[in-house]
Amino acid sequence: MPTLQLETRSIPLAPRSLDREARTVDAVIATGAAVGRRGFVERLDVNESAVTVRPNLPVLDSHNQRSIADVKGHVANVWFEPGAILATLKISDPAALDAIERGDVTGVSIGYTVSQWEETAASRGADRVKTARAWTLSEVSLVPVPADHSAIIRSLDMSDLPTAEPIQVATPPELQTRAEIRTIARQAGLSPEWADEQIDGGADLTVVRSAAFEAMRNRSPVIRTQVVSSADDPETIRTRQVDALTARMSGGAPTDAARPFMNFTLADYARDALTRSGAAAVGFSREELLTRAMHSTSDFPELLTGAGNRVLAGAYQAAQSPLKAIARQRTAADFRPMSTLKTGDFAKLNEVTESGEITSMTTGEAVASYSLKTFGGTFSLTRKALINDDLGVMGDWSAAMGRAAAETEADQLFSLLTQASGVGPTMEDGKALFHADHGNLAASGAAPSVATLNAARLAMRTQRGLDGVSPINVAPKFLLVAPDLETTAEQLLAALAAATVAEQNPFAGRLTLLVEPRLTPGDWYVFADPASVPCLEYAYLSSAQGPQMSSRDGWETLGREFRIVLDFGCGATDWRGAYRNPGA
């Protein structure tokens, strides 16, 4: 049988010519400058020992990796100088080269993944700092505005530009001068035509800078500021994801920007957080993803805590007690006793003597003191709830903690009114808050009526200053009643058309009704505006106003542990802004 023989031959391929078109650019790609993130400042350690450089690094357009069209060249060399990382970039894209030559593109940014962080705690007036002590350089990008403002293109090597007759190709210094003139014009807000005039006129850089300064000084200043939030910004993504998690926990409607994340499971959030932090997130089970996200430097724990804090705050605001309306709010720097200075009214002005002497005046002072206390509670989101994506459990717990914080505040304020069988705490004069000698306690109990409200108003209007002589004319603003008097109080304060003068209701629309379910049936009070004559006062720690949620990895339970802390204190500061009637 004949053997089939195949003839083989090699076909020579044309040599590659792509590299012939490329141009070399030297650039500073990183200096370790501080970059603001949400709640912290990020820095890169730019020492050679901290950086791993991947081989075959691409040069991209603004970190885009969607297609090969985003690749503008490659990194030919990387080296280190004190306080900076530099690189030689081989740019093969003609449009990118043209933009660099014109000076339109000068910014450089890098893509990287971090394997080791060093964190510095926040101090008063400064955010915490996270420094990448071990990280891998994965790409270099040409960008319009770099996060590191010192990361710029330093030089453009045009020595290998092809020349052809009859076109005269400019020498590198001329090209550099042209680029710098266009940069000066752009930074000064001058038109490209202005730059062309300077170039055509052969002006040197000194003359150009002087002319640009003169043009800027002669024109009217126009300042335009535009803040743009990029959908790719980590801070924006984190905010939208917190919005979506909050909507799922509370059952509320998400914002339009958060809707793309509404179908995310907790495992999806964990995978996304790991990916954006540069950690591996492929090929893991749901439990492994959640575990890795909880124990890494990703944003996942902050997403859960942020959403929980929002649900907590919403429930806390909805459960506010009416007692806070009759008290004045302030803040405290620490837990030491706070002093509230009560300044009495000045006496009348003194007559100036014939010699023009103006005599000094005095005023009475009194001090009331109280301090902050810390209240707290914990709950756990179990491993089972995390794996089952049961966000409703965390939403219920967060809302319950918010209501508990509001109830705690209300109980503390209410205790001031009910101390010593309802007469309140002892004031600095040794007498109870509500006392006959203070003129703010009814001689006998009676239900609210025009007559009893008139007695309350008269007592407040005739209150005296700390000198016991000067009238201060306290104006009633709030009527605080127990629930059994709510209907009676509404009728008393309602505006009705009267047939005779005697039937007129003098209190219609003059007092604001507050109902406190903790009050003893029949008990009622009248309070002045706390902004003018405060009777009660409450305070928060200045750095934590209201309940605060934090979290950590579960230790005694498998899952995530959450802690609620409330720093709150209250006290009675003055008896002249309140009146009590114990009721019938």
C-alpha positions as CSV (number, residue, x, y, z in Angstrom):
1,M,0.0,0.0,0.0
2,P,1.6,3.3,-1.0
3,T,2.5,5.7,1.8
4,L,1.0,9.2,1.8
5,Q,3.7,11.7,2.2
6,L,3.0,15.3,3.2
7,E,5.2,18.1,2.2
8,T,5.8,20.7,5.0
9,R,7.1,24.2,4.6
10,S,7.5,27.2,6.9
11,I,5.9,30.5,6.1
12,P,7.9,33.4,7.2
13,L,5.9,36.0,9.3
14,A,6.5,39.7,9.0
15,P,8.4,41.0,12.0
16,R,6.2,42.7,14.7
17,S,6.2,46.5,14.2
18,L,4.0,47.4,17.2
19,D,6.9,48.2,19.5
20,R,8.3,50.5,16.9
21,E,5.3,52.7,17.4
22,A,5.6,52.9,21.2
23,R,7.0,55.8,23.1
24,T,8.8,55.8,26.4
25,V,7.4,57.9,29.3
26,D,9.0,58.3,32.8
27,A,6.5,58.9,35.6
28,V,6.3,59.1,39.4
29,I,3.6,56.5,40.1
30,A,3.3,56.7,43.9
31,T,4.6,58.8,46.8
32,G,2.7,57.4,49.7
33,A,0.5,60.5,50.0
34,A,-2.5,60.4,52.3
35,V,-5.8,59.6,50.6
36,G,-9.0,60.2,52.5
37,R,-11.4,57.3,52.9
38,R,-14.6,57.0,54.9
39,G,-13.6,57.3,58.5
40,F,-9.9,56.9,58.0
41,V,-6.8,58.0,56.0
42,E,-5.0,55.5,53.7
43,R,-1.2,55.6,53.1
44,L,1.1,53.3,51.0
45,D,4.5,52.3,52.3
46,V,6.7,53.1,49.2
47,N,9.8,51.4,50.4
48,E,11.1,48.6,48.1
49,S,10.8,46.0,50.9
50,A,7.0,46.6,51.2
51,V,6.1,46.3,47.5
52,T,5.7,43.2,45.2
53,V,5.7,44.1,41.5
54,R,3.7,41.7,39.3
55,P,5.3,40.9,35.9
56,N,3.9,42.2,32.7
57,L,2.1,45.2,34.2
58,P,-0.3,46.9,31.9
59,V,-0.8,50.6,31.4
60,L,-4.6,51.2,31.5
61,D,-7.1,54.0,30.9
62,S,-8.4,55.2,34.3
63,H,-8.2,51.6,35.8
64,N,-10.7,50.3,33.3
65,Q,-10.3,46.6,32.5
66,R,-13.4,45.9,30.4
67,S,-11.6,45.2,27.1
68,I,-8.2,45.3,25.4
69,A,-9.0,48.8,24.1
70,D,-8.4,50.0,27.7
71,V,-4.8,48.9,27.5
72,K,-2.6,51.8,26.4
73,G,0.8,50.2,26.8
74,H,2.9,48.3,29.4
75,V,5.4,49.0,32.2
76,A,8.9,48.6,31.0
77,N,10.7,49.2,34.3
78,V,10.0,50.0,37.9
79,W,12.5,51.5,40.3
80,F,12.5,53.1,43.8
81,E,13.7,56.5,45.0
82,P,13.5,57.9,48.5
83,G,9.8,58.6,49.2
84,A,8.6,57.6,45.7
85,I,8.1,54.8,43.2
86,L,8.9,55.5,39.6
87,A,8.4,53.6,36.3
88,T,9.1,53.7,32.7
89,L,5.9,53.4,30.7
90,K,5.9,52.2,27.1
91,I,2.8,53.9,25.6
92,S,1.6,52.4,22.3
93,D,-1.8,54.0,21.9
94,P,-1.5,57.0,19.5
95,A,-4.4,59.0,21.1
96,A,-2.8,58.6,24.6
97,L,0.6,59.7,23.2
98,D,-1.0,62.7,21.6
99,A,-2.7,63.7,24.8
100,I,0.5,63.3,26.8
101,E,2.4,65.4,24.2
102,R,-0.2,68.2,24.4
103,G,0.1,68.1,28.2
104,D,-3.6,67.2,28.5
105,V,-2.8,64.0,30.4
106,T,-0.3,64.3,33.2
107,G,-1.8,62.2,36.1
108,V,-0.9,58.7,37.0
109,S,-2.5,56.2,39.4
110,I,-1.8,52.7,40.4
111,G,-3.9,49.6,41.1
112,Y,-2.9,47.4,44.0
113,T,-3.9,44.8,46.5
114,V,-2.9,44.9,50.2
115,S,-1.9,41.9,52.2
116,Q,-0.8,43.6,55.4
117,W,-2.2,46.8,57.1
118,E,-0.9,48.8,60.0
119,E,-3.5,50.9,61.7
120,T,-3.1,53.9,64.0
121,A,-5.9,54.8,66.3
122,A,-7.8,58.1,65.8
123,S,-6.9,61.0,68.0
124,R,-8.8,64.1,68.9
125,G,-9.4,66.1,65.7
126,A,-7.8,63.5,63.4
127,D,-9.0,60.3,61.7
128,R,-7.4,56.9,62.2
129,V,-4.6,56.1,59.6
130,K,-4.3,52.7,57.8
131,T,-0.9,52.1,56.2
132,A,-0.3,49.4,53.7
133,R,2.9,47.7,54.9
134,A,2.8,44.8,52.4
135,W,1.1,45.3,49.0
136,T,1.3,44.2,45.4
137,L,1.4,46.5,42.4
138,S,-1.0,45.2,39.7
139,E,-1.3,48.0,37.1
140,V,-0.6,51.6,36.3
141,S,-3.2,53.9,34.8
142,L,-3.3,57.2,33.0
143,V,-5.9,59.3,34.8
144,P,-7.2,62.9,34.6
145,V,-7.0,63.6,38.4
146,P,-4.8,61.3,40.5
147,A,-5.5,60.6,44.1
148,D,-1.8,61.1,44.8
149,H,-1.3,64.6,43.4
150,S,2.5,64.0,43.1
151,A,2.0,61.0,40.8
152,I,2.7,62.6,37.4
153,I,4.4,62.1,34.1
154,R,7.9,63.5,34.4
155,S,9.3,63.2,30.9
156,L,8.5,62.0,27.4
157,D,11.3,60.4,25.4
158,M,10.7,61.4,21.7
159,S,14.2,60.6,20.5
160,D,13.0,57.7,18.3
161,L,10.3,59.7,16.5
162,P,10.4,58.9,12.7
163,T,11.4,61.7,10.4
164,A,10.2,62.0,6.8
165,E,10.6,64.6,4.1
166,P,9.3,67.2,3.5
167,I,7.8,67.4,7.0
168,Q,10.0,69.0,9.6
169,V,9.7,67.2,12.9
170,A,10.2,69.4,16.0
171,T,13.0,68.6,18.4
172,P,12.2,67.3,21.9
173,P,12.9,70.7,23.7
174,E,10.5,72.4,21.3
175,L,7.8,69.8,22.0
176,Q,8.4,70.1,25.7
177,T,8.1,73.9,25.5
178,R,4.8,73.5,23.6
179,A,3.4,71.1,26.1
180,E,4.4,73.4,29.0
181,I,2.8,76.4,27.4
182,R,-0.5,74.5,26.9
183,T,-0.3,73.4,30.5
184,I,0.1,77.0,31.7
185,A,-2.8,78.1,29.6
186,R,-5.1,75.3,30.9
187,Q,-4.2,76.0,34.5
188,A,-4.8,79.7,34.1
189,G,-8.2,79.0,32.4
190,L,-7.1,80.5,29.1
191,S,-8.2,79.2,25.7
192,P,-6.2,76.9,23.4
193,E,-6.2,79.8,20.9
194,W,-4.3,81.9,23.4
195,A,-1.7,79.1,23.8
196,D,-1.4,78.8,20.0
197,E,-0.7,82.5,19.7
198,Q,2.2,82.2,22.3
199,I,3.6,79.2,20.5
200,D,3.4,80.8,17.0
201,G,5.0,84.0,18.4
202,G,8.0,82.1,19.7
203,A,7.5,83.2,23.3
204,D,9.6,81.6,25.9
205,L,8.2,80.2,29.2
206,T,9.1,83.2,31.3
207,V,7.1,85.5,28.9
208,V,4.2,83.1,28.8
209,R,3.9,82.8,32.6
210,S,4.0,86.6,32.8
211,A,1.3,87.0,30.1
212,A,-0.9,84.3,31.7
213,F,-0.7,86.0,35.2
214,E,-1.6,89.4,33.6
215,A,-4.6,87.8,31.8
216,M,-5.8,86.2,35.0
217,R,-5.5,89.5,37.0
218,N,-7.4,91.5,34.4
219,R,-10.4,89.2,34.0
220,S,-13.3,89.1,36.5
221,P,-12.9,86.2,38.9
222,V,-15.4,83.4,38.4
223,I,-15.3,80.5,40.8
224,R,-17.1,77.3,39.9
225,T,-17.1,74.3,42.2
226,Q,-18.6,70.9,41.2
227,V,-18.7,67.9,43.4
228,V,-19.1,64.7,41.5
229,S,-19.7,61.3,43.1
230,S,-18.5,58.4,41.1
231,A,-20.4,55.2,41.1
232,D,-17.0,53.4,41.3
233,D,-15.9,55.3,44.4
234,P,-15.7,52.9,47.4
235,E,-17.3,55.4,49.7
236,T,-20.3,55.7,47.3
237,I,-20.7,52.0,46.9
238,R,-20.5,51.5,50.7
239,T,-23.2,54.2,51.3
240,R,-25.6,52.6,48.8
241,Q,-25.1,49.2,50.2
242,V,-25.8,50.4,53.7
243,D,-29.0,52.1,52.3
244,A,-30.1,48.7,50.8
245,L,-29.3,46.8,54.0
246,T,-31.2,49.3,56.1
247,A,-34.3,49.0,53.8
248,R,-34.2,45.2,54.0
249,M,-33.9,45.3,57.8
250,S,-36.6,47.9,58.4
251,G,-38.9,47.0,55.5
252,G,-38.7,50.5,54.2
253,A,-38.3,51.8,50.6
254,P,-34.7,52.0,49.3
255,T,-33.2,55.0,47.5
256,D,-33.0,54.8,43.7
257,A,-29.2,54.5,44.0
258,A,-29.5,51.5,46.4
259,R,-32.0,49.5,44.3
260,P,-29.3,47.5,42.4
261,F,-28.2,46.0,45.8
262,M,-31.6,45.1,47.1
263,N,-31.4,41.5,45.8
264,F,-27.9,41.0,47.3
265,T,-27.7,38.3,50.0
266,L,-25.3,38.7,52.9
267,A,-22.9,36.3,51.0
268,D,-23.1,38.6,47.9
269,Y,-22.2,41.6,50.1
270,A,-19.3,39.6,51.6
271,R,-18.0,38.5,48.2
272,D,-18.2,42.1,46.9
273,A,-16.4,43.5,50.0
274,L,-13.6,40.9,49.7
275,T,-13.2,41.6,45.9
276,R,-13.0,45.4,46.5
277,S,-10.4,44.9,49.2
278,G,-8.3,42.8,46.9
279,A,-8.8,39.5,48.7
280,A,-9.7,36.2,47.0
281,A,-13.5,35.6,46.8
282,V,-13.9,32.9,44.2
283,G,-14.6,29.2,44.9
284,F,-15.8,29.6,48.5
285,S,-19.0,28.4,50.1
286,R,-21.4,30.9,51.6
287,E,-20.1,30.2,55.1
288,E,-16.5,30.5,54.0
289,L,-17.3,33.8,52.3
290,L,-19.0,35.2,55.4
291,T,-16.1,34.0,57.7
292,R,-13.4,35.5,55.5
293,A,-15.3,38.8,55.1
294,M,-15.8,39.1,58.9
295,H,-12.1,38.4,59.7
296,S,-10.5,40.5,56.9
297,T,-9.9,44.2,56.3
298,S,-13.0,44.4,54.1
299,D,-16.0,46.7,54.6
300,F,-18.4,43.9,55.4
301,P,-18.5,44.3,59.2
302,E,-19.0,48.1,58.7
303,L,-21.9,47.5,56.4
304,L,-23.7,45.5,59.0
305,T,-23.0,47.9,61.8
306,G,-23.8,50.9,59.7
307,A,-27.2,49.5,58.7
308,G,-27.9,48.5,62.3
309,N,-27.1,52.0,63.5
310,R,-29.6,53.5,61.0
311,V,-32.4,51.2,62.1
312,L,-31.5,51.9,65.8
313,A,-31.6,55.6,65.2
314,G,-35.0,55.5,63.5
315,A,-36.6,53.5,66.3
316,Y,-34.9,55.7,68.9
317,Q,-36.3,58.9,67.3
318,A,-39.8,57.4,66.9
319,A,-39.9,56.4,70.6
320,Q,-38.9,59.8,72.0
321,S,-40.7,60.8,75.3
322,P,-42.6,64.1,75.6
323,L,-40.5,64.7,78.7
324,K,-37.6,65.7,76.5
325,A,-39.7,68.7,75.2
326,I,-39.8,70.3,78.6
327,A,-36.0,69.9,79.3
328,R,-33.0,71.7,77.9
329,Q,-30.3,69.7,76.0
330,R,-26.6,70.1,76.3
331,T,-23.4,68.1,75.8
332,A,-20.5,67.1,78.2
333,A,-16.9,66.6,77.3
334,D,-16.4,63.8,80.0
335,F,-18.1,62.1,82.9
336,R,-17.2,64.6,85.6
337,P,-20.1,66.4,87.4
338,M,-21.5,69.3,85.3
339,S,-22.4,72.6,86.8
340,T,-25.3,74.7,85.5
341,L,-24.9,78.3,86.4
342,K,-28.3,80.0,87.1
343,T,-27.8,83.7,86.8
344,G,-30.4,85.9,88.5
345,D,-31.9,89.1,87.0
346,F,-30.1,92.4,87.3
347,A,-31.7,95.1,89.4
348,K,-32.7,98.4,87.8
349,L,-30.1,100.6,86.2
350,N,-28.6,103.1,88.6
351,E,-28.7,106.8,87.9
352,V,-25.4,108.2,86.7
353,T,-24.0,110.7,89.1
354,E,-23.2,114.4,88.2
355,S,-19.6,113.5,87.8
356,G,-20.4,110.8,85.2
357,E,-19.7,107.8,87.4
358,I,-21.5,104.6,86.5
359,T,-21.7,102.3,89.4
360,S,-21.2,98.5,89.1
361,M,-24.1,96.1,89.4
362,T,-24.4,92.6,90.9
363,T,-26.5,89.5,90.1
364,G,-27.3,86.4,92.1
365,E,-25.9,83.1,91.1
366,A,-26.8,79.5,91.9
367,V,-25.3,76.2,90.8
368,A,-27.0,72.9,90.1
369,S,-24.9,69.8,89.4
370,Y,-25.3,66.3,87.8
371,S,-23.2,63.9,85.7
372,L,-23.4,61.5,82.9
373,K,-24.1,57.8,83.3
374,T,-23.4,55.0,80.9
375,F,-26.1,52.5,79.9
376,G,-25.7,49.6,77.5
377,G,-26.8,46.2,76.2
378,T,-25.7,43.5,73.8
379,F,-27.3,41.2,71.3
380,S,-25.9,38.6,68.8
381,L,-26.5,37.8,65.2
382,T,-26.0,34.1,65.2
383,R,-24.0,32.1,62.6
384,K,-27.3,30.5,61.5
385,A,-29.0,33.8,60.9
386,L,-26.0,35.0,58.9
387,I,-25.9,31.9,56.7
388,N,-29.7,32.0,56.3
389,D,-29.5,35.7,55.3
390,D,-32.0,36.5,58.1
391,L,-31.7,40.3,58.2
392,G,-35.1,40.6,59.8
393,V,-33.7,39.3,63.1
394,M,-31.0,42.1,63.1
395,G,-33.5,44.7,62.2
396,D,-35.8,43.7,65.0
397,W,-33.0,43.7,67.5
398,S,-31.7,47.1,66.3
399,A,-35.2,48.6,66.5
400,A,-35.8,47.1,70.0
401,M,-32.5,48.6,71.2
402,G,-33.4,52.0,69.8
403,R,-36.7,51.9,71.7
404,A,-34.9,50.7,74.8
405,A,-32.5,53.7,74.7
406,A,-35.4,56.1,74.3
407,E,-37.2,54.4,77.3
408,T,-34.0,54.7,79.4
409,E,-33.8,58.4,78.8
410,A,-37.5,58.9,79.6
411,D,-37.2,56.9,82.8
412,Q,-34.3,59.0,84.0
413,L,-36.2,62.3,83.3
414,F,-39.4,60.9,84.9
415,S,-37.5,59.9,88.0
416,L,-36.6,63.6,88.6
417,L,-40.4,64.5,88.7
418,T,-41.4,61.6,90.9
419,Q,-38.6,61.6,93.5
420,A,-39.7,61.9,97.2
421,S,-43.3,61.0,96.5
422,G,-43.7,63.4,93.6
423,V,-42.1,66.6,94.9
424,G,-38.8,66.0,93.0
425,P,-35.1,66.1,94.0
426,T,-33.7,68.4,96.7
427,M,-32.4,71.7,95.2
428,E,-29.5,73.8,96.4
429,D,-31.6,75.6,98.9
430,G,-32.3,72.4,100.7
431,K,-36.0,72.2,99.6
432,A,-37.7,69.9,97.1
433,L,-38.1,70.9,93.4
434,F,-41.9,71.4,94.0
435,H,-42.4,73.1,97.3
436,A,-44.8,75.7,98.7
437,D,-41.9,78.0,99.5
438,H,-40.9,77.9,95.8
439,G,-44.4,78.9,94.8
440,N,-44.7,76.1,92.3
441,L,-46.9,73.6,94.1
442,A,-50.7,73.8,94.3
443,A,-52.0,74.1,97.9
444,S,-54.6,71.4,97.1
445,G,-55.0,69.0,94.2
446,A,-57.7,69.6,91.5
447,A,-58.3,68.6,87.9
448,P,-57.3,70.9,85.1
449,S,-59.8,73.7,84.6
450,V,-59.8,77.4,83.7
451,A,-59.6,78.2,87.4
452,T,-56.7,75.8,88.2
453,L,-54.8,76.7,85.1
454,N,-55.2,80.4,86.0
455,A,-53.7,79.6,89.4
456,A,-50.8,77.9,87.8
457,R,-50.1,80.7,85.4
458,L,-50.4,83.3,88.1
459,A,-47.9,81.4,90.2
460,M,-45.4,81.3,87.4
461,R,-45.9,84.9,86.3
462,T,-45.1,86.1,89.8
463,Q,-41.9,84.1,90.3
464,R,-39.0,86.1,91.6
465,G,-35.3,86.1,90.7
466,L,-32.6,84.7,92.8
467,D,-32.6,87.9,94.9
468,G,-36.1,87.1,95.9
469,V,-37.3,90.5,94.8
470,S,-37.0,91.0,91.0
471,P,-40.0,89.6,89.1
472,I,-39.0,87.4,86.1
473,N,-42.4,86.9,84.5
474,V,-42.2,83.2,83.5
475,A,-44.6,82.4,80.6
476,P,-46.2,78.9,80.6
477,K,-45.8,76.9,77.4
478,F,-46.5,73.2,78.1
479,L,-49.3,71.4,79.9
480,L,-48.1,67.9,80.9
481,V,-50.9,65.4,82.0
482,A,-51.4,61.8,82.8
483,P,-53.3,59.7,80.2
484,D,-56.6,59.8,82.2
485,L,-56.6,63.6,81.8
486,E,-55.9,63.7,78.0
487,T,-59.5,64.3,76.9
488,T,-60.1,66.8,79.6
489,A,-57.0,68.7,78.6
490,E,-57.9,68.7,74.9
491,Q,-61.3,70.1,75.7
492,L,-59.8,72.7,77.9
493,L,-57.3,73.9,75.3
494,A,-59.7,73.7,72.3
495,A,-60.7,76.9,70.6
496,L,-64.5,77.2,70.7
497,A,-66.8,80.0,69.7
498,A,-68.3,81.5,72.9
499,A,-71.6,83.3,73.2
500,T,-70.6,85.5,76.1
501,V,-67.4,87.0,77.5
502,A,-67.7,84.8,80.6
503,E,-67.7,81.7,78.4
504,Q,-64.5,82.6,76.6
505,N,-61.6,80.1,77.1
506,P,-58.5,82.1,77.8
507,F,-56.2,79.1,77.4
508,A,-57.4,78.1,73.9
509,G,-54.3,77.6,71.7
510,R,-52.0,79.0,74.3
511,L,-50.5,75.8,75.7
512,T,-49.0,72.7,74.1
513,L,-50.4,69.5,75.4
514,L,-48.0,66.7,76.3
515,V,-49.2,63.2,77.6
516,E,-46.8,61.1,79.6
517,P,-48.1,57.5,80.3
518,R,-45.8,57.1,83.4
519,L,-47.5,59.8,85.4
520,T,-49.8,58.9,88.3
521,P,-53.5,59.3,87.3
522,G,-54.7,62.8,88.0
523,D,-51.2,64.3,88.2
524,W,-50.5,67.3,85.9
525,Y,-47.8,70.0,85.4
526,V,-47.2,73.3,83.6
527,F,-43.8,74.1,82.2
528,A,-42.1,77.1,80.7
529,D,-40.1,77.0,77.5
530,P,-36.8,75.3,78.5
531,A,-34.9,77.7,76.2
532,S,-35.9,80.7,78.5
533,V,-36.4,79.2,82.0
534,P,-35.2,75.6,82.1
535,C,-36.4,73.5,85.0
536,L,-34.9,70.1,83.8
537,E,-31.8,69.5,81.8
538,Y,-30.3,66.4,80.0
539,A,-26.9,65.9,78.4
540,Y,-25.0,63.5,76.1
541,L,-21.3,62.8,75.8
542,S,-20.2,65.3,73.1
543,S,-18.6,62.6,71.0
544,A,-21.6,60.2,71.2
545,Q,-25.0,62.0,71.2
546,G,-27.6,59.3,71.4
547,P,-27.2,55.5,71.4
548,Q,-24.1,54.1,69.6
549,M,-23.8,50.6,68.1
550,S,-20.5,48.8,67.6
551,S,-19.7,45.1,66.8
552,R,-17.1,42.4,67.0
553,D,-16.6,38.8,66.0
554,G,-18.6,36.5,68.3
555,W,-16.7,34.8,71.0
556,E,-19.2,33.2,73.3
557,T,-21.6,32.7,70.3
558,L,-20.9,31.8,66.7
559,G,-21.7,34.9,64.7
560,R,-21.5,38.6,65.2
561,E,-21.9,40.4,68.6
562,F,-23.4,43.9,68.7
563,R,-23.2,46.4,71.6
564,I,-25.4,49.4,72.3
565,V,-24.0,52.2,74.6
566,L,-25.8,55.3,75.7
567,D,-24.0,58.1,77.7
568,F,-26.8,60.2,79.2
569,G,-27.4,62.2,82.3
570,C,-30.1,64.6,83.6
571,G,-30.8,66.9,86.5
572,A,-33.2,69.5,87.9
573,T,-31.7,73.0,87.5
574,D,-34.4,75.5,88.5
575,W,-37.8,75.4,90.2
576,R,-39.1,78.6,88.7
577,G,-39.9,77.1,85.2
578,A,-42.4,74.5,86.5
579,Y,-45.7,74.2,88.4
580,R,-47.2,71.0,89.8
581,N,-50.8,70.1,90.7
582,P,-51.2,66.6,92.2
583,G,-54.7,66.3,90.9
584,A,-58.0,65.5,92.5
